[in-house]
Amino acid sequence: MRVLAITAHPDDMEFMCAGTLLKCKQRGDEVFVCTVNNGNMGHLEIMPDELAEIRRAEAQRACDLAGFTYLYCDIGDLCSYYQSKEQKDILVDIIRQANPDLMIIPDPDDYMCDHVAASKLAFDAAFSATVPHYVTKYPAIDNITPIYYMSTAAGVNFHPTEYVDITDVYEKKLEMLHCHESQEVWLRDHDHVDYTRECRVLAEFYGLHCKATYAEAFRPCLVSHRLRSYRVLP
Ligand SMILES: [Zn+2]
């Protein structure tokens, strides 16, 4: 299978679905990760242009550790708008390049605008990518793929129905998260969060749901053409 995870910011993937993507890799899937926003506002001291570079390098390093292909849209933080055709078309081309059999995208009901916009842009782009007369740089793909929503931040108001036991890849997930060194500082100073703890608590919480030590949780996008009679998550 070909799996594409789309998130708003660099480091969202590591919190919400890195373990699942590592399990996909284990079963032989090709894994693509795309960040919509470049993370340029995520620091109190480092200025946006410099930070965007740093965060792209951090995300690349995490993907390299896992053997994932890293793609990005390079839209500034707080500047993604789900009604922007220009931004949707960037994602259409990402999806056309990855040609996925499974997509994992942010939940549309998350805590901040970039996550919401990334979710809606990804959902809209996923259908447009399959339409041959919708012209962008890359040709249309055939596949109307299953879409799964990843957990909201800290799991608030998220009601999962599918779980992936990530116990055997948890250390790797953590190693990937720690590639985002700039965010350890930002999340501490701005959100008063210890990012290692947040990652562990969420994985333990979802593990508790499904009798695993560590798990990640998802819910399917329940729309026509995107459901399958077999399990697509690992
Ligand atoms: Zn984020």
Residues whose N, C-alpha, C, O or C-beta is under 5 A from the ligand:
A	BS01	ZN	A8 H9 D12
